């Protein structure tokens, strides 16, 4: 039987190679078929991606069944999503198996975990072994090809809107039911970009506007009653890394208290707005004067329409390059326009590098000097950092250059295996942070929670 050159090439590992094709379903009319025999058709989509990282002499291959109903989700249907799954798995090749993309997805998806071990593994094994590189069969040993399971905290998922922006490209607004065990499930709205589908850009809680429906929040997604669900803008932050970023303000709590006592609202510059949950929480929860900068006006429209972003005299948002605007503000040098905090929540636009934050240009000394210039003498630069998968040198280099530019440096490990928050202070911190010092810390703790106890000097 003739084999296409692309499939023939799978005999060896080729960094970053991506191949997808249709294949007769080995799961058809089998009890282990997660997609059923009716809607998924007789063929499956098989996608193969090789890691961009150097392969060991005996490369390992893994596979994953796409969760039922989520085959058109960008996590599983795009190369960028596939890459994130691969880099998270520590394998040299990852094979995704699921329905063809032409198969429609339900409007509301119930997210059900597959059994472990998965009975579908045996049916798929001949195909998976055929897609292993020859080097995996070293010494005539048949390799183990595990069937990985995709796990997140979703119970249900409903698409609300897909929008395209000139800078970030396509983005999706989704309403999701989240498993918050041991507490009750929560309804949330979230924003994701197609270029980095595994990264949730914004997530806010949803409140039900109808008391009669309050007892059946999960059913609200099923009934399509989106008008009953409203984002809780300006409330507590859902995403832990945002809580950690806000916690970084504790380093300068005495200075902020002094500012409020003198009748002056502290100013915060948010580089990166997304759905607006961070600037809204700082504006409403902490009573700051906030300026937000977002590269794509379409993102701001989504923030206003779906996430409750409201601009007023104390919160303004602007379209532009946040890094360029920091440099422009530094050149203007207005002493009355300095900030107590500059918060940078930007990720790399190169999806083929995986999820990285901040962009590499932020780590340049000239950019950090510009950020220091627009901070007042008791100000802080707060960075959300996601090092690349093999990025120990990236993180160390960032810490080194921050030490060169700023007086002191603090770190919060968010504890999710991805995010770190770095807090760089313009001046030495003269007071010791205590849980009872100042009224500002009382309000800050409502947003930042226990992350105030996780701040450490480095």
Wavefront OBJ file of the C-alpha trace (Angstrom):
o trace
v 0.000 0.000 0.000
v 1.338 3.437 -0.924
v 2.134 5.753 1.990
v 2.215 9.515 1.634
v 5.642 11.179 2.034
v 4.358 13.020 5.117
v 3.437 9.793 6.888
v 6.594 8.080 5.678
v 8.546 10.883 7.320
v 7.099 10.009 10.723
v 9.633 7.191 10.961
v 11.925 9.711 12.602
v 11.499 12.708 14.913
v 11.659 16.066 13.126
v 11.526 19.038 15.507
v 8.196 20.939 15.358
v 6.824 18.802 12.499
v 3.022 18.714 12.454
v 0.948 16.253 10.416
v -2.793 15.592 10.504
v -4.855 13.093 8.518
v -8.119 11.127 8.564
v -8.102 7.466 9.549
v -10.865 4.811 9.704
v -12.038 4.741 13.320
v -10.817 1.680 15.272
v -13.462 2.619 17.877
v -16.451 2.290 15.580
v -19.207 0.131 17.096
v -17.073 -0.465 20.192
v -18.270 0.178 23.736
v -15.126 2.180 24.452
v -15.939 4.780 21.775
v -16.293 8.129 23.625
v -17.857 9.822 20.583
v -20.676 7.398 19.834
v -21.316 5.838 16.424
v -23.908 8.349 15.294
v -22.344 11.795 15.186
v -18.590 11.248 14.873
v -18.640 9.410 11.557
v -16.515 6.533 10.376
v -13.245 8.435 10.385
v -11.144 10.034 13.095
v -8.773 12.974 12.822
v -5.259 11.993 13.826
v -2.770 14.796 14.479
v 0.921 14.186 15.173
v 3.314 16.801 16.546
v 7.024 16.400 17.276
v 8.590 18.412 20.061
v 10.742 21.430 19.149
v 13.160 20.305 21.883
v 16.042 17.886 21.133
v 14.907 14.261 21.205
v 16.687 11.623 23.333
v 18.227 8.556 21.625
v 15.051 6.606 22.395
v 12.230 9.105 21.875
v 8.987 8.539 23.748
v 5.550 8.879 22.167
v 2.232 9.488 23.908
v -1.336 9.857 22.687
v -4.451 11.621 23.869
v -8.129 11.138 23.066
v -9.767 14.494 22.495
v -12.544 14.942 25.094
v -16.002 14.320 23.651
v -17.565 17.453 22.195
v -14.350 19.497 22.358
v -12.698 18.464 19.087
v -13.210 21.959 17.588
v -11.789 23.618 20.702
v -8.582 25.398 19.724
v -6.719 23.459 22.414
v -7.143 20.310 20.319
v -7.734 21.588 16.794
v -4.769 23.975 16.359
v -1.046 23.471 16.242
v -0.582 26.047 19.020
v -2.857 24.138 21.381
v -1.277 20.818 20.432
v 2.160 22.274 21.161
v 1.162 23.359 24.649
v -0.156 19.868 25.418
v 3.052 18.337 24.069
v 5.381 20.616 26.041
v 3.393 19.868 29.185
v 3.788 16.112 28.693
v 7.597 15.720 28.508
v 7.297 13.411 25.462
v 9.016 13.777 22.083
v 5.850 13.119 20.077
v 2.185 13.582 20.942
v -0.644 12.043 18.914
v -4.129 13.543 19.243
v -7.071 11.365 18.208
v -10.602 12.710 17.916
v -13.539 13.392 15.585
v -12.904 15.191 12.323
v -13.211 18.966 12.584
v -16.207 18.962 10.240
v -18.252 17.117 12.876
v -20.405 19.699 14.699
v -19.963 20.266 18.435
v -22.925 20.629 20.805
v -23.768 24.154 21.975
v -23.217 23.172 25.594
v -20.553 20.576 26.297
v -20.590 18.350 29.365
v -16.999 17.722 30.404
v -16.764 14.122 31.569
v -13.477 12.504 32.600
v -12.456 9.299 30.799
v -11.916 6.156 32.879
v -8.367 5.289 33.891
v -7.143 2.991 32.447
v -9.023 3.900 29.297
v -10.567 0.872 27.534
v -10.102 2.638 24.187
v -6.340 2.276 24.532
v -6.277 -1.345 23.344
v -8.318 -0.515 20.218
v -6.008 2.375 19.329
v -2.698 0.695 20.150
v -1.907 -0.723 16.657
v -2.363 2.729 15.145
v -0.289 4.397 17.878
v 2.582 1.939 17.481
v 2.558 2.489 13.720
v 3.034 6.205 14.386
v 6.031 5.736 16.684
v 9.468 6.629 15.293
v 11.733 3.694 14.454
v 14.178 4.748 17.189
v 11.509 3.959 19.788
v 11.850 0.242 18.934
v 15.479 0.076 20.044
v 16.734 -3.483 20.765
v 13.471 -4.796 19.246
v 11.522 -3.694 22.330
v 7.915 -2.641 21.691
v 7.556 0.856 23.207
v 4.933 1.856 25.700
v 2.603 4.467 24.211
v 0.492 5.794 27.105
v -2.932 7.273 26.489
v -2.864 10.552 28.383
v -6.042 12.108 29.739
v -6.832 15.794 29.454
v -7.903 17.209 32.788
v -9.185 20.628 33.692
v -11.686 21.933 36.225
v -14.629 22.344 33.826
v -18.000 20.684 34.290
v -19.757 22.377 31.371
v -18.722 24.739 28.616
v -20.796 26.969 26.334
v -19.509 29.204 23.546
v -20.820 32.752 23.752
v -19.023 34.632 20.970
v -16.069 34.354 18.619
v -14.488 37.703 17.682
v -11.476 38.595 15.538
v -9.138 41.475 16.325
v -6.490 43.045 14.084
v -3.680 42.364 16.580
v -4.543 39.258 18.609
v -6.550 37.488 15.902
v -9.496 35.283 16.810
v -10.694 35.108 20.402
v -13.540 33.261 22.087
v -15.808 34.230 24.972
v -17.087 31.197 26.892
v -19.355 30.589 29.853
v -18.169 27.662 31.935
v -19.235 25.753 35.016
v -16.157 25.172 37.156
v -15.653 22.418 39.711
v -14.577 24.211 42.908
v -14.665 21.138 45.181
v -14.939 20.886 48.113
v -17.026 24.050 47.610
v -19.969 24.440 45.245
v -19.507 24.753 41.485
v -19.233 28.276 40.051
v -20.287 29.814 36.786
v -17.598 31.913 35.147
v -16.994 33.747 31.920
v -13.589 33.514 30.300
v -11.655 34.837 27.332
v -9.113 32.877 25.276
v -7.063 33.757 22.191
v -6.668 31.288 19.326
v -2.938 31.965 19.116
v -2.534 30.624 22.706
v -5.681 28.604 23.365
v -4.485 26.927 26.557
v -3.985 30.289 28.276
v -7.093 31.826 29.846
v -6.643 35.555 29.310
v -9.475 36.625 31.610
v -11.887 34.859 33.923
v -14.657 36.412 36.031
v -17.481 35.011 38.109
v -21.019 35.158 36.779
v -23.987 36.132 38.924
v -27.552 35.081 38.164
v -29.893 38.064 37.882
v -33.048 36.007 38.454
v -33.644 34.822 42.044
v -35.913 32.078 40.685
v -33.021 30.637 38.674
v -30.431 31.025 41.430
v -30.955 27.453 42.618
v -30.122 26.007 39.205
v -27.114 27.960 37.988
v -25.706 24.972 36.129
v -28.928 24.681 34.165
v -28.568 28.282 33.006
v -25.919 27.186 30.522
v -28.106 24.368 29.232
v -31.071 26.686 28.731
v -29.035 29.303 26.895
v -30.208 31.971 29.324
v -27.075 34.060 28.918
v -29.017 37.257 29.585
v -29.592 36.032 33.156
v -25.857 35.763 33.773
v -23.901 38.940 34.444
v -20.150 39.293 35.107
v -19.136 40.350 38.600
v -16.738 43.067 37.492
v -14.549 44.729 40.094
v -15.072 41.997 42.650
v -12.639 39.392 43.929
v -10.132 38.075 41.420
v -10.657 34.512 40.190
v -7.248 33.781 38.665
v -4.564 33.072 41.293
v -1.773 34.811 39.370
v -3.799 38.048 39.348
v -4.307 37.736 43.097
v -0.532 37.367 43.413
v 0.093 40.422 41.235
v -2.202 42.530 43.426
v -0.481 41.090 46.529
v 2.738 42.669 45.276
v 1.347 46.066 46.292
v 1.842 45.011 49.916
v 5.546 45.790 49.514
v 4.699 49.510 49.346
v 1.638 49.463 51.641
v 2.905 52.241 53.981
v 3.475 54.569 51.018
v -0.001 53.840 49.662
v -1.557 54.495 53.068
v 0.249 57.853 53.187
v -1.071 58.709 49.734
v -4.674 58.021 50.742
v -4.237 59.962 53.995
v -3.079 62.978 51.999
v -6.169 62.750 49.798
v -4.367 61.500 46.685
v -5.394 58.309 44.893
v -2.386 56.123 44.021
v -1.947 55.618 40.282
v -1.480 52.225 38.607
v -0.546 51.505 34.998
v -1.797 48.138 33.713
v 0.183 46.996 30.653
v -2.278 44.519 29.166
v -6.016 44.770 29.859
v -7.612 41.626 28.399
v -11.118 41.335 29.792
v -10.348 44.043 32.344
v -10.656 42.074 35.592
v -7.315 43.322 36.991
v -7.798 47.077 36.335
v -11.445 46.892 37.442
v -10.533 45.196 40.733
v -7.763 47.711 41.442
v -10.090 50.597 40.611
v -13.138 49.333 42.557
v -11.558 47.241 45.301
v -8.521 49.397 46.088
v -9.743 52.830 44.946
v -6.732 53.464 42.687
v -6.610 55.713 39.666
v -5.958 53.182 36.897
v -4.668 53.549 33.335
v -4.871 50.466 31.118
v -3.113 49.860 27.804
v -4.305 47.163 25.386
v -2.889 46.435 21.932
v -6.186 45.506 20.270
v -9.342 47.634 20.334
v -11.431 44.501 19.638
v -10.253 43.093 22.983
v -11.455 46.244 24.742
v -14.833 45.981 23.006
v -15.131 42.402 24.282
v -14.128 43.548 27.778
v -16.866 46.196 27.767
v -19.576 44.018 26.216
v -18.968 40.715 28.017
v -16.787 41.272 31.109
v -18.193 44.422 32.660
v -15.301 46.814 31.987
v -16.532 50.332 32.782
v -14.427 53.429 32.209
v -14.851 56.500 34.405
v -12.799 59.378 35.781
v -10.629 56.925 37.721
v -10.213 54.213 35.074
v -9.189 54.895 31.501
v -8.071 52.449 28.823
v -6.056 53.192 25.701
v -5.246 51.265 22.539
v -1.570 50.926 21.756
v 1.712 49.135 22.330
v 2.124 49.053 26.120
v 5.904 48.808 25.962
v 6.128 51.729 23.551
v 3.793 53.780 25.753
v 5.982 53.151 28.804
v 8.954 54.442 26.806
v 6.972 57.478 25.621
v 5.882 58.328 29.161
v 9.481 58.004 30.351
v 10.670 60.427 27.653
v 7.970 62.940 28.587
v 9.236 62.884 32.176
v 6.206 64.519 33.807
v 6.819 64.481 37.584
v 3.105 64.815 38.376
v 2.221 61.763 36.228
v 4.245 59.102 38.010
v 2.736 55.807 39.110
v 2.764 53.908 42.378
v 2.712 50.658 40.395
v 3.257 49.438 36.865
v 1.731 45.987 36.364
v 2.826 44.045 33.287
v 0.548 41.191 32.244
v 1.685 40.557 28.664
v 2.463 37.282 26.925
v 4.592 36.540 23.887
v 2.829 36.823 20.536
v 4.849 33.874 19.173
v 2.642 30.859 19.855
v 5.259 28.477 18.476
v 7.445 29.192 21.509
v 4.708 27.980 23.833
v 3.281 30.218 26.533
v 5.877 32.777 27.660
v 5.382 35.919 29.723
v 6.449 38.641 29.588
v 7.607 39.140 25.969
v 11.375 39.041 25.620
v 11.598 42.767 24.858
v 10.264 43.571 28.339
v 13.402 41.992 29.776
v 15.687 44.497 28.023
v 17.414 46.860 30.441
v 16.280 49.931 28.488
v 12.604 48.968 28.901
v 13.012 48.289 32.614
v 14.792 51.625 33.048
v 11.864 53.337 31.319
v 9.448 51.589 33.696
v 11.508 52.750 36.667
v 11.473 56.307 35.317
v 7.662 56.542 35.364
v 7.414 55.162 38.908
v 7.660 57.483 41.887
v 10.377 56.850 44.467
v 8.243 54.388 46.456
v 6.844 52.647 43.368
v 6.998 49.032 42.216
v 7.104 47.210 38.895
v 5.036 44.003 39.104
v 5.549 41.353 36.420
v 3.578 38.212 35.648
v 6.218 35.693 34.550
v 5.663 32.378 32.775
v 9.110 30.961 31.937
v 9.357 28.820 28.785
v 9.386 25.031 29.331
v 13.187 24.908 29.211
v 13.500 28.448 30.481
v 15.638 28.354 33.608
v 18.070 30.753 31.952
v 15.218 33.099 30.938
v 14.023 33.462 34.512
v 17.520 33.852 35.935
v 18.439 36.483 33.329
v 15.264 38.431 34.115
v 16.043 38.387 37.829
v 19.624 39.511 37.165
v 18.621 42.519 35.042
v 15.906 43.523 37.528
v 18.539 43.518 40.283
v 20.660 45.838 38.152
v 17.848 48.342 37.557
v 15.886 48.286 40.832
v 16.846 48.512 44.503
v 15.086 45.417 45.783
v 13.342 42.401 44.292
v 10.593 40.164 45.664
v 8.992 36.982 44.342
v 5.680 35.149 44.707
v 5.426 31.556 43.500
v 1.781 31.263 42.403
v 1.958 27.522 43.009
v 0.355 26.366 39.754
v 3.595 25.158 38.169
v 3.578 28.026 35.639
v 3.307 31.546 37.023
v 5.683 33.573 39.145
v 5.190 37.198 40.115
v 8.210 39.469 40.465
v 7.972 42.755 42.388
v 10.792 45.230 41.755
v 11.004 48.217 44.109
v 12.494 51.565 43.104
v 13.700 52.294 46.660
v 14.733 50.065 49.569
v 11.776 48.897 51.619
v 12.217 50.332 55.106
v 9.287 48.732 56.955
v 8.486 45.110 57.693
v 5.220 43.793 56.264
v 2.833 42.656 58.989
v -0.700 41.384 58.729
v -2.171 44.263 60.776
v -0.242 47.276 59.480
v -2.379 49.926 57.793
v -5.933 50.062 56.463
v -4.742 49.496 52.885
v -3.534 45.987 53.744
v -6.988 45.167 55.102
v -8.558 45.984 51.734
v -5.702 44.367 49.818
v -6.168 41.089 51.643
v -9.746 40.887 50.324
v -8.357 40.705 46.769
v -5.015 38.975 47.322
v -5.900 36.465 50.026
v -3.080 34.328 51.380
v -0.579 35.485 48.748
v 0.476 38.277 51.110
v 2.155 35.557 53.197
v 4.011 34.190 50.149
v 6.070 37.296 49.324
v 9.784 36.646 49.687
v 12.792 38.829 49.038
v 15.274 37.466 46.491
l 1 2 3 4 5 6 7 8 9 10 11 12 13 14 15 16 17 18 19 20 21 22 23 24 25 26 27 28 29 30 31 32 33 34 35 36 37 38 39 40 41 42 43 44 45 46 47 48 49 50 51 52 53 54 55 56 57 58 59 60 61 62 63 64 65 66 67 68 69 70 71 72 73 74 75 76 77 78 79 80 81 82 83 84 85 86 87 88 89 90 91 92 93 94 95 96 97 98 99 100 101 102 103 104 105 106 107 108 109 110 111 112 113 114 115 116 117 118 119 120 121 122 123 124 125 126 127 128 129 130 131 132 133 134 135 136 137 138 139 140 141 142 143 144 145 146 147 148 149 150 151 152 153 154 155 156 157 158 159 160 161 162 163 164 165 166 167 168 169 170 171 172 173 174 175 176 177 178 179 180 181 182 183 184 185 186 187 188 189 190 191 192 193 194 195 196 197 198 199 200 201 202 203 204 205 206 207 208 209 210 211 212 213 214 215 216 217 218 219 220 221 222 223 224 225 226 227 228 229 230 231 232 233 234 235 236 237 238 239 240 241 242 243 244 245 246 247 248 249 250 251 252 253 254 255 256 257 258 259 260 261 262 263 264 265 266 267 268 269 270 271 272 273 274 275 276 277 278 279 280 281 282 283 284 285 286 287 288 289 290 291 292 293 294 295 296 297 298 299 300 301 302 303 304 305 306 307 308 309 310 311 312 313 314 315 316 317 318 319 320 321 322 323 324 325 326 327 328 329 330 331 332 333 334 335 336 337 338 339 340 341 342 343 344 345 346 347 348 349 350 351 352 353 354 355 356 357 358 359 360 361 362 363 364 365 366 367 368 369 370 371 372 373 374 375 376 377 378 379 380 381 382 383 384 385 386 387 388 389 390 391 392 393 394 395 396 397 398 399 400 401 402 403 404 405 406 407 408 409 410 411 412 413 414 415 416 417 418 419 420 421 422 423 424 425 426 427 428 429 430 431 432 433 434 435 436 437 438 439 440 441 442 443 444 445 446 447 448 449 450 451 452 453 454 455 456 457 458
